[in-house]
Amino acid sequence: MRWNEAVSRIAPYVGGRPIEEVVREFGVVDVVKLASNESPVEPFPEVVEVLAATAPDVNRYPDSAVYSLTREMAEVIGVEPDQLWFGAGSSELIGELALALGGPGTNAVMAWPSFAMYPISTMRSGADPVMVPLDEDQRHDLDAMGAAIDDSTTIVYLCNPNNPTGTILPGDAVEAFCRSTSDDVLVVVDEAYHEFVTDPAHRSMIDLARERPNVVVLRTFSKVYGLAGLRIGYAIGQANTLVHLKRPQRPFTVTAPAQIAAAEAIRHPHRVEGRRLENAAGRRMLMAGLAERGFPAARSETNFVWFEVGPMAKKLFEDLQRKGVIVRAFDGAVRVSVGTEVENRRFLMALDQVL
């Protein structure tokens, strides 16, 4: 067979291990999953209620234009409906915009480590990923990223807050970078974890995306809203930019239950604020617990914490699974999602046991 060379060079995305898989492998009955940055609690009760009511209608295709949700969301965030674009999670949107702007002979600039779908989507389009190391504070090195842009660059990804380190860039620095980047290069500001941030230095780039044709902001319902299993995210940008970016997108990618659930979720901002505060408390608990055990963590503003452990990362990942706790291992580091208070204590106790 003649494999697509661009696809053959892609290392498959490795997600957090499912609970069922760990149960089968290690025989552990009580397992806590703190690996995929999901909400540790179910969707809002109002969302669960409307979801149950959608079941009899799933024999019909969803509204491919996402008409109703688009208009409700536009009202909430203060943009025009044609400045919104929905997809099956922000991951799908990253893939489509990479196809729209990539291709052989082009490249995309990104910090590293950052979200794995940036290089995967880049290579899927036939383009080359240009990975710029984070600075010593585990943040994007904007000067180095700017220097990495060349005549072949079509996209720059800014993950703010950054996944997997949880660190942020100040809003003024992000805006300055966006304004200094050539209009020929699309700056994608991925704000998947925006709702968890408590640092006042952080600022969304939605207003800038409305102003500049080469800036697009990504958001998702997978995190604070607890809709990861439904797969729905959205982009904000100028209408003419989005028209071109969405050309590769297949029809019906955003399911009807996802649209209905998201529309209900945005009607309860007080619940979002409650979850933001609960997450911040859990995050502080994990960071303090790790520091007490000799693992100072990166300064996270998300629903996960990143801490460096050197060559023991893989073994720590495996040993914690034997204790019924699933985390994510990286090269020399571990990322643990913020769970409930019980789950966070369970992680710290398991960490003590394996150490």
C-alpha positions as CSV (number, residue, x, y, z in Angstrom):
1,M,0.0,0.0,0.0
2,R,1.1,3.6,-0.6
3,W,0.8,5.4,2.7
4,N,0.4,9.2,2.8
5,E,3.8,10.3,3.8
6,A,2.5,13.3,5.7
7,V,0.3,11.0,7.9
8,S,3.0,8.3,8.3
9,R,5.3,10.7,10.2
10,I,2.6,11.5,12.8
11,A,3.0,10.1,16.3
12,P,-0.5,9.2,17.4
13,Y,-2.1,11.2,20.1
14,V,-1.9,9.5,23.5
15,G,-4.7,10.5,25.9
16,G,-5.2,9.8,29.5
17,R,-5.7,6.1,30.2
18,P,-9.3,5.0,30.7
19,I,-10.3,3.8,34.1
20,E,-11.5,0.4,32.7
21,E,-8.0,-0.2,31.2
22,V,-6.2,0.4,34.5
23,V,-8.7,-1.9,36.3
24,R,-8.0,-4.7,33.8
25,E,-4.3,-4.3,33.9
26,F,-3.7,-3.8,37.6
27,G,-6.8,-5.3,39.1
28,V,-7.5,-2.2,41.1
29,V,-11.2,-1.7,41.9
30,D,-11.3,1.9,43.1
31,V,-9.6,4.1,40.5
32,V,-9.3,7.9,40.3
33,K,-8.7,9.5,36.9
34,L,-6.7,12.7,37.1
35,A,-5.1,12.5,33.7
36,S,-7.3,14.3,31.1
37,N,-8.2,17.6,32.6
38,E,-11.8,16.8,32.6
39,S,-14.3,18.3,35.1
40,P,-14.3,16.0,38.2
41,V,-18.1,16.6,38.5
42,E,-21.0,16.0,36.1
43,P,-22.5,18.8,34.0
44,F,-24.8,21.3,35.6
45,P,-28.1,19.7,36.7
46,E,-30.1,21.8,34.3
47,V,-27.9,20.5,31.4
48,V,-28.4,16.9,32.5
49,E,-32.1,17.5,32.4
50,V,-32.2,18.9,28.9
51,L,-29.9,16.2,27.7
52,A,-32.3,13.5,28.8
53,A,-35.0,15.2,26.9
54,T,-33.0,15.1,23.6
55,A,-32.8,11.2,23.5
56,P,-35.9,10.6,21.4
57,D,-34.7,13.0,18.6
58,V,-31.3,11.5,17.9
59,N,-32.7,9.8,14.8
60,R,-32.4,13.2,13.1
61,Y,-29.2,14.9,11.8
62,P,-28.2,18.0,13.9
63,D,-28.3,21.5,12.6
64,S,-25.0,21.8,10.7
65,A,-25.1,25.6,10.9
66,V,-25.5,25.5,14.7
67,Y,-28.0,28.3,14.3
68,S,-29.6,28.6,17.8
69,L,-26.5,28.1,19.9
70,T,-24.5,30.5,17.7
71,R,-26.9,33.3,18.4
72,E,-27.1,32.6,22.1
73,M,-23.4,32.4,22.4
74,A,-22.9,35.6,20.4
75,E,-25.1,37.5,22.8
76,V,-23.3,36.1,25.8
77,I,-19.7,37.1,24.7
78,G,-20.6,40.2,22.7
79,V,-19.8,39.3,19.1
80,E,-21.8,38.9,15.9
81,P,-23.1,35.4,15.0
82,D,-20.9,35.3,11.9
83,Q,-17.8,35.8,14.2
84,L,-18.4,32.4,15.7
85,W,-17.5,28.9,14.4
86,F,-18.4,25.7,16.2
87,G,-16.8,22.3,16.0
88,A,-16.5,18.9,17.7
89,G,-14.3,20.3,20.4
90,S,-11.5,22.9,19.8
91,S,-9.4,19.9,18.6
92,E,-11.5,19.6,15.5
93,L,-11.2,23.3,14.8
94,I,-7.4,23.1,15.1
95,G,-7.4,20.3,12.6
96,E,-9.6,22.2,10.1
97,L,-7.7,25.5,10.3
98,A,-4.4,23.6,9.8
99,L,-5.8,22.1,6.6
100,A,-7.1,25.5,5.5
101,L,-3.7,27.2,5.9
102,G,-1.1,24.4,5.8
103,G,0.3,22.2,3.1
104,P,3.7,21.1,1.9
105,G,6.3,23.9,2.0
106,T,4.6,25.7,4.9
107,N,5.2,25.6,8.7
108,A,3.4,26.4,12.0
109,V,5.2,27.8,15.0
110,M,4.3,26.6,18.5
111,A,5.7,26.5,22.0
112,W,6.8,23.1,23.3
113,P,5.7,21.3,25.3
114,S,2.2,22.5,24.5
115,F,-1.0,20.9,23.3
116,A,-0.2,17.8,21.2
117,M,-2.8,18.5,18.6
118,Y,-0.8,21.4,17.3
119,P,2.0,19.4,15.7
120,I,-0.3,16.5,14.9
121,S,-2.7,18.7,12.9
122,T,0.2,20.6,11.3
123,M,1.8,17.3,10.0
124,R,-1.6,16.0,8.9
125,S,-1.9,19.0,6.6
126,G,1.5,18.3,5.1
127,A,3.2,21.3,6.9
128,D,6.1,21.2,9.3
129,P,5.8,22.0,13.0
130,V,8.4,24.5,14.4
131,M,8.6,23.8,18.1
132,V,10.1,26.6,20.3
133,P,11.1,25.5,23.9
134,L,9.3,27.1,26.8
135,D,11.3,29.6,28.9
136,E,12.7,28.8,32.4
137,D,9.4,29.6,34.0
138,Q,7.6,27.0,31.8
139,R,5.9,29.8,29.7
140,H,5.9,30.6,26.0
141,D,9.1,32.4,25.0
142,L,7.4,35.0,22.8
143,D,10.7,36.6,21.6
144,A,12.0,33.2,20.4
145,M,8.6,32.4,18.8
146,G,8.6,35.6,16.9
147,A,12.2,34.9,15.7
148,A,11.1,31.5,14.5
149,I,8.5,32.9,12.1
150,D,9.7,32.9,8.5
151,D,8.3,33.3,5.0
152,S,6.9,29.8,5.1
153,T,5.0,30.3,8.4
154,T,1.2,30.3,8.1
155,I,0.1,29.7,11.7
156,V,1.4,30.5,15.2
157,Y,-0.3,28.8,18.2
158,L,-0.4,30.4,21.6
159,C,-1.8,28.2,24.2
160,N,-2.8,30.6,27.0
161,P,-3.0,29.1,29.7
162,N,-0.6,26.5,28.4
163,N,-1.3,22.8,28.4
164,P,0.5,20.9,29.9
165,T,2.3,23.4,32.2
166,G,-0.7,25.5,33.3
167,T,1.2,28.7,33.0
168,I,-0.1,32.0,31.5
169,L,1.2,34.9,29.6
170,P,0.1,38.4,30.6
171,G,-2.6,39.8,28.4
172,D,-0.5,42.8,27.3
173,A,2.3,40.5,26.2
174,V,0.0,38.4,24.1
175,E,-1.7,41.4,22.5
176,A,1.7,42.9,21.6
177,F,2.8,39.7,20.0
178,C,-0.4,39.4,18.0
179,R,-0.1,43.0,16.8
180,S,3.6,42.5,15.8
181,T,2.9,39.4,13.7
182,S,2.4,39.8,10.0
183,D,-1.1,39.9,8.7
184,D,-0.1,36.9,6.5
185,V,0.2,34.7,9.6
186,L,-2.8,33.5,11.6
187,V,-2.3,33.7,15.4
188,V,-4.4,31.1,17.1
189,V,-4.9,32.0,20.8
190,D,-6.1,28.8,22.4
191,E,-8.1,29.7,25.6
192,A,-9.4,26.3,26.5
193,Y,-8.7,26.8,30.2
194,H,-9.6,30.5,30.3
195,E,-12.5,30.0,32.8
196,F,-10.1,28.6,35.5
197,V,-7.7,31.6,35.6
198,T,-7.6,33.8,38.7
199,D,-4.5,35.9,37.9
200,P,-5.7,39.4,36.9
201,A,-2.7,39.7,34.5
202,H,-4.5,37.3,32.2
203,R,-6.8,38.7,29.5
204,S,-8.8,37.1,26.7
205,M,-8.0,38.1,23.2
206,I,-11.6,38.0,22.0
207,D,-11.7,41.8,21.4
208,L,-8.5,41.6,19.4
209,A,-9.9,38.7,17.3
210,R,-12.8,40.9,16.4
211,E,-10.4,43.7,15.4
212,R,-7.7,41.8,13.5
213,P,-8.3,39.4,10.6
214,N,-5.3,37.3,11.5
215,V,-6.2,36.5,15.1
216,V,-8.6,33.7,16.2
217,V,-9.5,32.7,19.7
218,L,-10.4,29.1,20.6
219,R,-12.7,28.0,23.5
220,T,-14.2,24.7,24.6
221,F,-17.1,23.3,26.6
222,S,-15.0,20.3,27.6
223,K,-13.5,21.7,30.8
224,V,-15.4,23.9,33.3
225,Y,-18.7,23.0,31.7
226,G,-18.1,19.3,32.0
227,L,-19.2,18.4,28.5
228,A,-16.0,16.6,27.4
229,G,-17.9,13.6,26.3
230,L,-20.1,15.6,23.9
231,R,-17.2,17.2,22.0
232,I,-18.1,20.8,21.4
233,G,-15.9,23.9,21.1
234,Y,-15.8,27.2,19.2
235,A,-13.7,29.8,17.6
236,I,-14.0,33.6,17.6
237,G,-12.7,35.7,14.7
238,Q,-13.6,38.0,11.9
239,A,-16.3,36.7,9.7
240,N,-14.3,36.6,6.5
241,T,-11.4,34.8,8.2
242,L,-13.8,32.1,9.6
243,V,-15.5,31.6,6.2
244,H,-12.1,30.4,4.8
245,L,-11.0,28.4,7.9
246,K,-14.2,26.4,8.0
247,R,-14.1,25.2,4.3
248,P,-12.5,21.8,5.1
249,Q,-15.0,21.1,7.9
250,R,-17.3,18.1,7.4
251,P,-21.1,18.6,7.9
252,F,-22.9,17.6,11.1
253,T,-19.8,17.4,13.3
254,V,-21.5,19.1,16.2
255,T,-24.2,16.8,17.5
256,A,-27.7,17.9,18.4
257,P,-27.2,16.9,22.1
258,A,-24.0,18.9,22.2
259,Q,-25.6,22.0,20.9
260,I,-28.6,21.8,23.3
261,A,-26.3,21.1,26.3
262,A,-24.0,24.0,25.5
263,A,-26.9,26.4,25.0
264,E,-28.2,25.4,28.5
265,A,-24.8,25.5,30.1
266,I,-24.2,29.2,29.2
267,R,-27.4,30.2,30.9
268,H,-25.9,29.5,34.3
269,P,-22.8,31.7,34.7
270,H,-23.0,31.6,38.5
271,R,-22.3,27.9,38.3
272,V,-19.2,28.5,36.2
273,E,-18.0,31.0,38.9
274,G,-18.6,28.4,41.6
275,R,-16.5,25.8,39.8
276,R,-13.7,28.3,39.1
277,L,-13.4,29.0,42.8
278,E,-13.6,25.3,43.8
279,N,-10.9,24.5,41.2
280,A,-8.7,27.2,42.5
281,A,-8.9,25.8,46.0
282,G,-8.1,22.3,44.7
283,R,-5.2,23.7,42.7
284,R,-3.7,25.4,45.7
285,M,-4.0,22.2,47.7
286,L,-2.2,20.1,45.1
287,M,0.6,22.7,44.6
288,A,1.1,23.0,48.3
289,G,1.1,19.3,48.8
290,L,3.7,18.8,46.0
291,A,5.9,21.5,47.4
292,E,5.9,19.8,50.8
293,R,7.1,16.6,49.1
294,G,9.9,18.3,47.3
295,F,8.2,18.8,43.9
296,P,7.7,22.5,43.3
297,A,5.1,22.8,40.5
298,A,4.9,25.3,37.7
299,R,2.6,28.2,38.5
300,S,-0.7,26.9,37.2
301,E,-3.8,28.9,36.4
302,T,-5.7,25.9,35.1
303,N,-7.4,22.7,36.3
304,F,-4.2,20.8,36.4
305,V,-0.7,21.0,37.9
306,W,2.6,20.2,36.2
307,F,5.7,19.2,38.2
308,E,9.1,18.0,37.1
309,V,10.4,14.7,38.4
310,G,13.3,13.9,36.0
311,P,13.9,10.3,34.8
312,M,11.4,8.8,37.3
313,A,8.4,10.2,35.5
314,K,7.4,7.0,33.7
315,K,7.9,4.8,36.8
316,L,6.0,7.3,39.0
317,F,3.1,7.2,36.4
318,E,3.1,3.4,36.5
319,D,3.4,3.1,40.3
320,L,0.5,5.5,40.9
321,Q,-1.7,3.4,38.6
322,R,-1.0,0.4,40.8
323,K,-2.4,2.6,43.7
324,G,-5.5,3.4,41.6
325,V,-4.5,6.9,40.5
326,I,-4.2,7.8,36.8
327,V,-2.0,10.8,35.9
328,R,-0.2,11.9,32.8
329,A,3.5,11.3,32.3
330,F,5.7,13.5,30.0
331,D,9.4,13.6,29.4
332,G,10.8,14.3,32.9
333,A,7.5,15.6,34.3
334,V,4.0,14.6,35.5
335,R,0.7,16.4,35.0
336,V,-2.1,15.8,37.5
337,S,-5.6,17.2,37.0
338,V,-7.4,18.9,39.8
339,G,-10.1,16.6,41.1
340,T,-12.5,16.8,44.0
341,E,-11.0,17.3,47.5
342,V,-11.3,13.5,48.1
343,E,-9.5,12.8,44.8
344,N,-6.8,15.3,45.4
345,R,-6.1,13.8,48.9
346,R,-6.1,10.4,47.3
347,F,-3.4,11.4,44.8
348,L,-1.2,12.9,47.6
349,M,-1.6,9.8,49.7
350,A,-0.8,7.5,46.8
351,L,2.2,9.7,46.0
352,D,3.5,9.3,49.5
353,Q,3.1,5.5,49.2
354,V,5.0,5.1,46.0
355,L,7.8,7.4,47.0
